[in-house]
């Protein structure tokens, strides 16, 4: 399994981090599994230096946990971790959604709609990984649409963990329907309704994540 480039100017360590991040979020690398420099270097066809740098990035993002010597493990998200993530989402997401509705920027709305359409198409085909990635893209597009640069910066630091949380959903159609309702409220410029829908959506996310934790324990 080689490292596929998305951008010819993208540093190798960034590409390695992207591949590992997606594998962790998508569940290809299971919680608690080992991340060993030597093994990853051989598997991804790169030297150990970019692997080392990529693993450090993943630790900073909260997706990997350092161990002794030159290996790490994929983070096991505890019930407390999930509660804290949802608490932070509960503070930030309704604000971002309300601001997106109030700004009502046409270009931003098109980006949100594009992510939502991709999610709906993937959910309709039963393609779970693609649907979950598009669902995360939807949330990130909404945050960007808020126009609050500080909020966007905070969201970037939490992106990996939030994408993991959003990736715990199995009810693809239900999540898509909730996103559609949020989008319609944003498109209508109804910030209060959009924020309330976001708070309801968080309850769905909490239930999905808790069920995942229970299955693993």
C-alpha positions in Angstrom: 0.0 0.0 0.0 1.8 3.1 -1.2 1.2 6.7 -0.3 -0.9 8.4 -3.0 -0.1 12.1 -3.6 -2.9 14.6 -3.9 -0.7 17.5 -4.6 2.8 17.4 -6.2 4.0 19.9 -3.7 2.6 18.1 -0.7 5.4 17.1 1.7 5.8 13.4 2.2 5.2 13.6 5.9 1.9 15.3 5.2 0.9 12.6 2.8 1.8 9.9 5.2 -0.2 11.7 8.0 -3.2 12.0 5.7 -3.2 8.3 4.8 -2.8 7.2 8.4 -5.4 9.8 9.6 -8.0 8.5 7.1 -7.3 4.9 8.0 -7.8 5.6 11.7 -11.0 7.7 11.2 -12.4 5.1 8.8 -11.6 2.2 11.2 -9.1 0.5 9.0 -6.6 0.8 11.9 -8.5 -0.2 15.0 -8.3 1.5 18.3 -5.3 0.3 20.3 -3.5 -1.1 17.2 0.3 -0.5 17.0 1.8 2.2 14.8 5.5 1.2 14.4 7.8 3.4 12.4 9.7 0.5 10.8 6.6 -1.4 9.8 4.8 1.7 8.5 7.8 2.7 6.5 7.8 -0.7 4.7 4.0 -0.7 4.3 3.8 2.8 2.8 7.0 2.7 0.8 8.6 5.7 2.4 11.6 6.3 4.7 11.2 6.4 8.5 11.7 10.1 8.7 8.3 11.2 7.2 6.6 8.4 9.1 8.1 9.7 12.4 6.9 13.3 11.6 3.5 12.0 10.6 3.1 10.1 13.8 4.0 13.2 15.8 1.3 15.1 13.9 -1.3 12.4 14.8 -0.3 12.6 18.4 -0.9 16.4 18.3 -4.3 15.8 16.7 -5.3 13.4 19.4 -5.5 10.3 17.2 -2.4 8.5 18.3 -0.8 7.8 21.7 3.0 7.6 22.1 4.5 4.5 23.7 8.1 3.5 24.4 10.9 3.5 21.8 9.7 4.2 18.2 6.1 3.1 18.2 2.7 4.4 19.1 -0.9 3.1 19.2 -4.2 4.3 17.7 -6.1 6.2 20.4 -8.9 4.4 22.2 -11.6 6.9 22.7 -13.1 6.5 26.1 -16.6 7.4 27.2 -15.2 10.5 28.8 -13.3 11.4 25.6 -16.6 11.2 23.7 -18.5 13.2 26.3 -15.9 16.0 26.1 -15.9 16.0 22.3 -19.6 16.3 22.2 -19.6 19.0 24.9 -17.2 21.0 22.8 -19.3 20.4 19.7 -22.4 21.5 21.6 -20.7 24.8 22.3 -19.2 25.5 18.9 -21.5 23.9 16.3 -24.8 25.7 17.0 -22.9 29.0 17.0 -21.3 28.1 13.6 -24.6 27.0 12.1 -26.4 30.1 13.4 -23.7 32.4 12.0 -23.8 30.5 8.6 -27.5 31.1 8.4 -27.2 34.8 9.3 -24.4 35.4 6.8 -26.2 33.5 4.1 -23.2 33.6 1.7 -24.1 32.1 -1.7 -20.7 30.6 -2.3 -20.6 29.0 1.1 -24.1 27.7 0.7 -23.0 26.0 -2.6 -20.1 24.3 -0.8 -22.4 23.0 2.0 -24.9 21.8 -0.6 -22.1 20.0 -2.6 -21.0 18.1 0.5 -24.6 17.3 1.4 -25.3 16.0 -2.1 -22.2 13.8 -1.9 -23.3 12.5 1.4 -26.8 11.7 0.1 -25.5 9.9 -3.0 -23.1 7.8 -1.0 -25.7 7.0 1.7 -28.2 6.0 -1.0 -25.6 3.5 -2.4 -24.8 2.2 1.0 -21.2 3.4 0.8 -20.6 4.0 4.5 -17.0 5.3 4.4 -17.8 7.8 1.6 -21.0 9.0 3.3 -19.3 9.5 6.6 -16.4 11.5 5.0 -18.9 13.7 3.1 -20.9 14.2 6.4 -17.7 15.5 8.0 -17.1 17.7 5.0 -20.6 19.1 5.5 -19.8 20.1 9.1 -16.5 21.6 8.1 -18.2 23.6 5.3 -20.8 24.9 7.7 -18.1 26.1 10.1 -16.2 27.8 7.3 -19.5 29.4 6.3 -19.8 31.1 9.7 -17.1 33.6 8.6 -15.6 33.4 12.1 -11.8 32.8 11.5 -11.1 32.0 15.1 -13.9 29.4 15.2 -12.5 27.9 12.0 -9.0 27.7 13.5 -10.4 26.0 16.6 -12.2 23.5 14.4 -9.1 22.7 12.4 -7.3 21.7 15.6 -10.1 19.4 16.5 -10.8 18.1 12.9 -9.3 14.6 13.3 -11.1 13.9 16.5 -14.4 15.3 15.2 -14.1 13.3 12.0 -13.6 10.2 14.2 -16.7 11.1 16.2 -18.7 11.7 13.0 -17.4 8.4 11.6 -19.2 6.4 14.3 -22.6 6.7 12.6 -24.2 3.6 11.0 -27.6 5.2 10.4 -26.5 6.9 7.1 -30.0 7.9 6.0 -30.9 9.3 9.4 -27.8 11.5 9.5 -28.3 12.7 6.0 -31.9 13.6 6.8 -30.8 15.6 9.8 -28.1 17.4 7.7 -30.7 18.2 5.0 -32.9 19.8 7.6 -30.0 21.9 9.0 -29.1 23.0 5.5 -32.7 24.0 4.7 -32.8 26.2 7.8 -29.4 27.7 6.9 -30.5 28.4 3.3 -33.7 30.0 4.7 -31.6 32.3 6.8 -33.3 31.0 10.0 -30.4 31.0 12.5 -32.5 30.0 15.5 -34.1 27.0 13.9 -30.7 25.9 12.4 -29.1 26.1 15.8 -31.9 24.1 17.4 -31.6 21.4 14.7 -27.9 21.3 15.4 -28.5 20.6 19.1 -30.9 17.8 18.2 -28.3 16.4 15.8 -25.8 16.3 18.6 -28.0 13.9 20.5 -27.9 11.5 17.6 -24.1 11.8 17.5 -23.9 11.1 21.2 -26.0 8.0 20.9 -24.0 6.6 18.0 -20.7 7.2 19.7 -21.8 5.6 23.0 -23.1 2.5 21.1 -19.7 2.2 19.5 -17.9 2.4 22.8 -20.3 -0.2 24.3 -19.7 -2.6 21.4 -15.9 -2.3 21.9 -16.0 -2.8 25.7 
